Amino acid sequence: MSMITATAWVPRGFAAPFPTKYDFNDEEFERISSLAKLQLEEAKEHLDEARNQAGETSGVGGPSKGKSKAAEAPRSLGDVDDDLKEYDLEHYDDDDTKDGEDGETMGMFGNVKSLAYYVSNAQDPYITLQENEEDNEEREELQILATDNLVLAAKVEDEVAHLEVYVYEDEADNLYVHHDIMLPAIPLCVEWLDIPVGKGKGEAGKDTNGNFVAVGTFDPDIEVWDLDLIDCLYPNAILGRSGESSESNKKKKKKRKKSKKADDRYHVDAVLSLAANRHHRNLLASSSADKTVKLWDLNTTACAKSYSHHTDKVCSLSWHPKESTILLSGSYDRTVVAADMRAPDAKAPRWGVESDVEMVRWDPHDPNFFYISTENGVIHFHDARVAPSSPETSRPVWKLQAHDESVSSFDVNPIIPGFLATGSTDKEVKLWNVQPSGPSMVVSRNLGVGKVFSANFAPDKEVGFRLAVAGSKGVMQIWDTSTNAAVRRAFAHRVAPVEGEVKERLVGLEEEESSEEDEGEAEAEDRVEAAEEGKEEIAEREGWESMDED
């Protein structure tokens, strides 16, 4: 059973041609120890609490109290098995156990200190097989060409959460997993970053490019990973409570325990959306089930500002394409706000919709307008210059019943004006031609991904018609929409003419089928529906977390 909850494209030319292998050295050990210190402290607290509760349940003062001395005394090995007496295992590790007069211990690893350690296999005289040829082959397998795109997929598979990094070779119609990154909790959103963050950032200036990803999960922290590093054990940076210094965490240790109260310094509930500012590249916006929007400075990995424009969970964010400080946010309070991040206390224009907001997105070709998708399958198209006096008086330019169920994902093609794609929990993907008179449907497809949780157009001009679609079946499909006859007719002025019949292209990497596929799919769909609702109370049920509304 698997599902893909979110996807993101990486533009061509940003990935390293030869990603490097992770090197776990002393410096990296110190970094991980520092970052993980808070998590270890919290884990110890939880363990102590569990032990205390166990003691209270048994009616005694602690887990060890109430046991008889006989129960505490270790059993003699002789009582277990007389055949083991000859080995004298009870005194196996005693210091005075000698083998004759040479003073060496009888232990299996008694000579461990005399074992030689070699930094590389080439220095070990007992290893005759050289690794040069194998290294070269592995290096070639990891190579990413300048014409390749990376596609990121936040995935849950057999109760394990990870981020899969795909390579998409357009000319070869090939899609494969290059490497993956283990995640601490079920991922809900991913955002590609073009700036170095955290470890190894060095003297990165404003013109320095990077290839990083920010991942939001059910945990309140946001992890930032280097996509050019293979088999990394720990993120480059953590935005949130776990990323703070141990001293500051120690001072507010008591306040943070089991607290869901909103905090200005970090999120305290699931992270539902991320949006990188492409003009001010060090700024990353995040929204959460804790009803706040936070602005992070990626140079310092600290929260620069917290905003409370909504009264319910904030599920979607979008930066204005031109006015770089304007952030659009959508919430389950059924409102959308366009706020200037420089004026957190100023009253921001607010639009209302008929049901919970699913996604918001500015029109990249005319930034005076923006789109809203809702839980009941409706797309709203608004003029940002016409702000209503109240959310109840909102009047869209047009409104479209795009699907019968929730429009969980949609995207506006960045290359082709008026080209809109919508994906729904009704398992359909629909393509639309948006004209001044309104939208008209071009084609509808069931791509076999289950309930659609993500539908994103490629960012590069060369692959502008490619649409990545993923959902509850854990399947990624990349659809070359330019090979569809209806799309070619609708956008004939943007599609290169081709002689003869054009065969429709669909490139995917499918999961192996199992007898429990239907059951697993239904359970996965329930999980993501719970994630979209931002539920908070956690309980274990058949190996899955479950979240209930307040």
C-alpha positions in Angstrom: 0.0 0.0 0.0 1.4 3.4 -1.0 0.4 6.9 -1.9 2.0 10.1 -3.2 0.7 13.2 -1.3 2.6 16.0 -3.1 5.0 16.6 -6.0 7.3 19.3 -7.3 9.4 19.8 -10.4 13.1 20.9 -10.4 13.9 23.1 -13.4 16.7 21.9 -15.8 20.2 22.9 -15.0 20.0 23.1 -11.2 20.8 19.5 -10.3 24.5 18.6 -10.0 25.7 16.5 -13.0 27.2 14.0 -10.6 25.6 14.1 -7.1 28.0 13.4 -4.3 27.9 10.5 -1.8 27.3 11.4 1.8 30.4 11.4 4.0 29.8 10.7 7.7 32.8 12.3 9.2 33.5 13.8 12.7 32.2 17.2 11.7 29.0 15.7 10.4 28.6 13.6 13.6 28.9 16.8 15.7 26.3 18.6 13.5 23.8 15.7 13.8 24.4 15.4 17.5 23.6 19.1 18.0 20.5 19.0 15.8 19.2 15.8 17.4 19.8 16.9 21.0 16.3 18.3 21.5 14.7 15.2 20.0 16.7 13.0 22.2 15.8 15.0 25.3 12.1 14.9 24.4 12.3 11.1 23.7 13.8 10.7 27.2 11.0 12.7 28.7 8.4 10.6 27.0 10.1 7.5 28.2 10.2 8.7 31.8 6.5 9.7 31.6 5.6 6.2 30.3 7.5 4.5 33.1 5.8 6.7 35.7 2.4 6.0 34.2 3.2 2.3 34.2 4.1 2.5 37.9 0.9 4.4 38.8 -1.2 1.8 36.9 0.3 -1.1 38.8 -0.5 0.7 42.1 3.1 1.2 43.2 5.4 4.2 43.3 7.5 3.2 40.3 8.0 0.5 37.7 10.7 -1.3 39.7 8.8 -1.1 43.1 6.6 -3.9 44.2 8.9 -6.6 42.7 10.1 -9.3 45.1 13.8 -9.7 45.7 13.5 -13.2 44.2 12.1 -11.6 41.1 14.8 -9.0 40.9 17.6 -11.5 41.5 19.1 -12.9 38.2 18.6 -16.6 37.6 21.6 -18.8 37.6 22.6 -20.2 34.2 22.8 -23.6 35.8 19.1 -23.4 36.5 18.4 -22.7 32.8 20.5 -25.4 31.2 23.1 -27.7 32.8 24.8 -28.1 29.4 26.0 -24.5 29.5 27.9 -24.8 32.8 31.1 -25.9 31.1 31.3 -22.5 29.3 31.1 -20.6 32.6 29.1 -17.8 30.8 28.3 -16.1 34.1 31.9 -15.0 34.4 32.4 -14.5 30.6 33.2 -10.8 30.9 35.1 -10.8 34.2 38.4 -9.0 34.0 40.2 -11.8 35.8 39.2 -14.5 33.3 42.5 -15.4 31.7 43.6 -18.0 29.2 46.7 -19.5 30.8 49.5 -17.0 31.6 49.4 -14.8 28.5 46.9 -12.5 30.1 44.5 -12.4 27.1 40.8 -12.7 27.7 38.9 -15.7 26.5 36.2 -13.4 24.9 35.5 -13.7 21.3 36.6 -10.1 20.7 39.4 -10.1 23.2 41.9 -8.8 20.6 39.6 -6.0 19.3 42.2 -3.3 20.2 44.8 -4.9 17.9 42.5 -4.8 14.9 43.8 -2.4 12.2 41.5 0.1 10.6 42.1 1.5 7.1 40.6 4.7 5.8 40.2 3.3 2.3 40.1 -0.2 0.9 43.1 0.6 -1.2 45.3 0.8 1.9 44.1 -2.6 3.3 46.6 -5.3 2.3 43.9 -8.0 2.7 41.7 -6.5 0.0 43.0 -7.1 -3.5 39.8 -6.1 -5.4 40.1 -2.5 -6.5 37.0 -0.3 -6.7 37.9 2.1 -9.5 35.8 0.4 -12.1 32.9 -0.1 -9.8 33.1 3.6 -8.7 33.1 4.8 -12.3 30.0 2.7 -13.1 28.2 3.9 -10.1 29.2 7.5 -10.9 27.7 7.1 -14.4 24.5 5.7 -13.0 24.1 8.7 -10.8 24.7 11.2 -13.6 22.0 13.8 -14.3 22.1 15.4 -17.8 21.4 19.1 -18.5 18.3 18.0 -20.5 16.9 16.0 -17.5 14.3 17.2 -15.0 14.0 16.1 -11.4 10.5 15.4 -10.1 10.1 15.2 -6.3 7.4 12.9 -4.9 6.4 12.9 -1.2 5.5 9.3 -0.6 4.1 6.9 2.0 4.8 3.3 1.4 4.1 0.4 3.8 3.9 2.9 6.7 7.3 4.4 5.8 7.5 8.0 4.8 10.1 9.2 2.3 10.8 11.6 -0.5 11.5 10.0 -3.9 13.7 11.9 -6.3 12.8 11.0 -9.9 14.8 11.7 -13.0 12.6 12.4 -16.1 14.3 11.9 -19.5 11.8 13.5 -21.9 13.4 12.5 -25.2 13.8 8.9 -24.0 10.3 8.7 -22.4 12.0 7.4 -19.2 11.1 8.0 -15.6 13.1 6.4 -12.8 13.9 6.9 -9.1 17.4 8.4 -8.7 17.5 8.3 -4.9 15.2 8.8 -1.9 15.2 10.6 1.4 13.7 9.1 4.6 11.3 11.4 6.4 10.2 11.5 10.1 6.4 11.6 9.5 3.8 11.6 6.7 4.7 14.3 4.2 2.0 16.8 3.3 3.8 19.4 1.1 7.2 19.9 -0.7 8.8 23.0 -2.1 11.9 23.2 -4.3 14.5 25.8 -3.2 17.1 27.4 -5.5 19.3 28.7 -2.6 21.8 26.8 -0.4 20.5 26.3 3.2 22.2 25.2 6.4 25.2 22.9 6.4 27.7 23.6 3.6 26.2 27.0 2.8 29.5 28.7 3.3 29.7 32.2 1.9 26.7 31.7 -0.3 25.8 35.1 -1.8 22.6 36.3 -3.4 23.7 35.0 -6.8 24.6 31.5 -5.5 22.3 28.7 -6.8 21.4 25.6 -4.9 19.3 22.5 -5.3 17.4 21.9 -2.1 13.9 20.9 -1.0 11.8 21.9 2.0 9.4 19.2 3.3 6.4 19.8 5.6 4.9 16.8 7.5 2.5 16.0 10.3 5.4 17.0 12.6 5.6 20.8 13.2 9.2 21.1 11.9 10.2 21.8 8.3 13.1 19.8 7.1 15.5 21.1 4.4 17.5 18.6 2.4 20.3 18.9 -0.2 19.1 17.1 -3.4 22.6 16.8 -4.7 23.7 14.6 -1.7 23.0 10.9 -1.8 22.2 8.8 1.2 22.3 11.7 3.7 21.3 10.8 7.3 20.0 14.1 8.5 18.6 17.3 6.9 20.8 20.3 6.2 18.5 22.4 8.4 15.4 22.2 10.5 13.0 25.1 10.5 11.1 25.0 13.8 11.4 24.1 17.4 13.9 21.2 16.8 16.2 23.6 14.9 16.5 26.1 17.8 19.6 26.1 20.0 19.7 23.7 23.0 20.0 26.6 25.4 16.9 28.4 24.3 15.0 25.1 24.2 16.1 24.3 27.7 14.6 27.6 29.0 11.2 26.9 27.6 11.2 23.2 28.1 8.2 23.2 30.3 6.2 25.5 28.1 6.5 23.4 25.0 5.5 20.0 26.5 2.4 18.8 24.7 1.5 22.4 23.8 -0.6 23.1 20.8 -0.8 26.8 21.6 0.4 29.0 18.6 3.9 30.3 19.0 5.6 33.1 17.1 8.9 31.2 16.7 7.7 27.9 15.2 4.7 25.9 14.2 3.1 23.7 16.8 1.0 21.5 14.4 1.2 19.9 11.0 2.7 22.0 8.1 0.2 22.0 5.3 1.7 24.3 2.7 5.1 25.8 1.7 5.9 28.6 -0.8 9.3 29.9 -1.8 9.7 33.5 -2.7 11.5 33.6 -6.1 12.4 37.3 -5.8 13.6 37.4 -2.2 15.2 33.9 -2.5 16.0 33.7 1.2 12.3 33.8 2.2 10.1 30.8 2.6 6.5 31.0 3.7 4.8 28.1 5.5 1.2 27.5 6.7 0.0 25.1 9.3 -2.9 23.5 11.1 -2.1 25.8 14.0 -3.9 28.5 12.0 -0.7 30.6 11.4 1.4 31.6 8.5 5.2 32.0 9.2 8.0 33.6 7.2 11.4 32.0 7.5 14.8 33.5 6.7 16.7 30.7 5.0 20.0 32.5 5.7 19.5 32.1 9.5 16.9 29.3 9.5 14.9 31.4 11.9 11.3 32.5 11.9 11.3 36.2 10.8 7.6 36.8 11.4 4.3 35.0 12.3 0.9 36.0 10.9 -2.6 35.2 12.2 -4.9 36.3 9.4 -7.2 33.2 9.6 -9.3 31.5 12.3 -8.9 27.9 11.0 -6.2 25.8 9.5 -4.3 27.5 6.7 -3.9 25.0 3.8 -2.5 26.8 0.8 -0.1 29.7 0.0 1.0 31.5 -3.2 3.4 34.5 -3.7 2.4 37.2 -6.1 4.5 36.9 -9.3 5.3 40.7 -9.5 4.6 42.2 -6.1 7.1 40.1 -4.2 5.8 40.9 -0.7 2.2 40.0 -1.3 1.2 36.5 -0.1 -2.1 34.8 -0.9 -3.3 32.4 1.7 -6.4 30.1 1.8 -7.9 28.5 4.9 -10.6 26.1 6.1 -12.3 29.2 7.5 -13.5 29.6 3.9 -11.7 32.8 3.2 -8.7 33.8 1.1 -6.4 36.7 2.2 -3.9 38.7 0.1 -1.6 40.2 2.7 1.5 42.4 2.5 4.1 40.6 4.6 5.7 44.0 5.4 2.6 45.1 7.2 1.5 42.3 9.5 -0.9 44.4 11.4 -2.6 46.1 8.5 -6.1 45.0 7.4 -5.8 42.8 4.3 -8.4 42.2 1.6 -10.4 39.0 2.2 -12.5 37.0 -0.2 -15.0 34.3 0.8 -16.0 31.0 -0.8 -18.9 28.5 -0.2 -16.8 25.7 1.2 -13.3 24.9 2.6 -10.4 26.2 0.5 -8.2 23.5 -1.1 -5.7 25.5 -3.1 -4.9 29.1 -4.2 -2.8 30.3 -7.1 -2.0 33.6 -8.8 -2.3 33.7 -12.6 1.3 33.9 -13.7 0.3 35.6 -17.0 -1.9 38.3 -15.5 -1.1 38.8 -11.8 -4.1 40.9 -11.2 -6.1 37.7 -11.0 -6.0 34.6 -8.9 -7.6 31.1 -8.7 -9.2 29.3 -5.8 -10.3 25.6 -5.6 -12.7 24.3 -3.0 -13.7 21.2 -1.3 -17.0 20.9 -3.3 -15.3 20.9 -6.7 -15.6 24.6 -7.6 -12.9 26.8 -9.2 -13.2 30.6 -8.5 -11.5 33.2 -10.6 -11.1 36.6 -8.8 -9.8 40.1 -9.7 -7.5 41.1 -6.9 -8.1 44.8 -7.7 -11.7 44.4 -6.7 -11.7 43.7 -2.9 -15.1 43.0 -1.3 -16.3 44.9 1.7 -16.7 41.6 3.5 -16.1 37.9 2.5 -19.8 37.3 2.2 -20.1 39.9 -0.6 -17.3 38.4 -2.8 -18.1 38.2 -6.5 -15.8 36.2 -8.7 -15.1 37.1 -12.4 -16.3 33.5 -13.1 -17.1 30.4 -11.2 -16.8 26.8 -12.5 -18.1 23.5 -11.2 -15.0 21.7 -12.3 -15.5 18.3 -10.5 -18.1 16.4 -8.6 -15.7 16.1 -5.6 -12.9 18.2 -4.0 -10.4 19.9 -6.4 -7.4 18.8 -4.4 -4.9 20.1 -6.9 -4.7 22.4 -9.9 -2.0 24.3 -11.8 -1.8 27.1 -14.3 0.7 26.4 -17.1 3.6 28.8 -16.7 4.4 28.8 -20.4 1.0 28.8 -22.1 -1.5 31.4 -21.1 -5.0 30.1 -20.4 -3.9 26.5 -20.0 -5.4 25.1 -16.7 -5.2 21.6 -15.2 -7.3 20.4 -12.3 -7.1 17.1 -10.3 -9.8 15.8 -8.0 -10.5 13.1 -5.5 -13.0 11.9 -8.1 -9.8 10.4 -9.8 -10.2 12.6 -12.9 -7.7 15.0 -14.4 -9.2 17.7 -16.5 -7.6 20.3 -18.9 -9.2 23.6 -19.5 -8.8 26.5 -22.0 -9.4 29.7 -20.0 -10.5 32.6 -22.3 -11.8 36.1 -21.5 -15.3 34.8 -21.9 -14.6 32.0 -19.4 -13.2 28.4 -19.2 -14.1 25.5 -21.5 -13.1 21.9 -20.9 -10.6 20.5 -23.4 -10.3 16.9 -22.2 -10.9 14.7 -19.1 -8.8 11.6 -18.2 -8.5 9.0 -15.5 -4.7 8.3 -15.5 -4.9 5.4 -13.0 -3.3 7.2 -10.1 -6.3 6.9 -7.8 -7.6 10.0 -6.1 -5.5 12.8 -7.5 -3.5 14.7 -4.8 -1.1 16.5 -7.1 -1.0 17.9 -10.7 1.8 20.1 -11.7 3.1 21.4 -15.0 6.8 21.3 -15.8 8.6 24.7 -15.4 10.8 24.6 -18.5 9.8 25.9 -22.0 11.1 22.7 -23.7 8.7 20.5 -21.6 6.0 23.1 -21.0 3.1 20.7 -21.9 4.3 17.9 -19.5 2.0 17.4 -16.5 3.1 15.4 -13.5 0.1 13.6 -11.8 0.1 11.5 -8.6 -2.3 10.2 -6.0 -3.6 7.6 -3.7 -2.2 4.6 -5.6 1.4 5.7 -5.2 1.8 6.1 -8.9 3.5 8.9 -10.7 2.4 9.7 -14.3 3.9 12.3 -16.6 1.5 13.2 -19.4 2.7 15.0 -22.5 -0.6 16.8 -23.0 0.7 18.2 -26.4 0.2 14.7 -27.9 -3.6 14.8 -27.1 -5.6 15.6 -30.1 -8.1 17.9 -28.3 -5.2 19.9 -26.7 -3.5 20.3 -30.0 -6.7 21.8 -31.5 -7.3 24.1 -28.5 -3.7 25.4 -28.4 -2.7 24.9 -32.0 -0.8 28.3 -32.0 1.5 26.9 -29.3 2.0 23.3 -30.5 4.6 22.5 -33.1 3.0 21.0 -36.2 3.7 17.3 -36.8 3.0 15.3 -39.9 0.9 12.2 -39.6 -0.9 10.7 -36.5 0.4 11.7 -33.1 0.5 9.0 -30.5 -0.4 10.1 -27.0 2.5 10.0 -24.6 2.2 8.9 -20.9 5.3 8.0 -18.9 5.0 6.4 -15.5 6.6 4.3 -12.9 4.0 2.0 -11.5 3.9 0.1 -8.2 3.7 -3.7 -8.2 0.1 -4.9 -7.8 -0.9 -6.9 -4.8 -4.0 -8.7 -3.6 -4.6 -6.0 -1.0 -4.3 -3.1 -3.4 -8.0 -1.9 -3.1 -7.9 -2.1 0.7 -4.6 -0.3 0.9 -5.8 2.4 -1.5 -8.9 3.0 0.6 -6.9 3.3 3.7 -4.4 5.7 2.0 -7.2 7.9 0.8 -8.6 8.1 4.3 -5.2 9.1 5.5 -4.8 12.0 3.1 -8.3 13.1 3.7 -7.4 13.3 7.4 -4.3 15.2 6.5 -6.2 17.7 4.4 -8.5 18.3 7.2 -5.5 19.0 9.4 -6.7 16.8 12.3 -4.8 17.0 15.5 -5.4 14.3 18.0 -3.0 11.3 17.4 -3.9 7.7 18.1 -2.5 4.5 16.8 -4.7 2.3 14.7 -3.4 -0.6 12.7 0.0 0.9 12.4 -1.3 4.3 11.2 -1.6 7.6 13.1 -5.1 9.0 13.1 -6.0 12.7 13.7 -9.3 13.9 15.0 -10.7 17.4 14.9 -10.6 19.6 18.0 
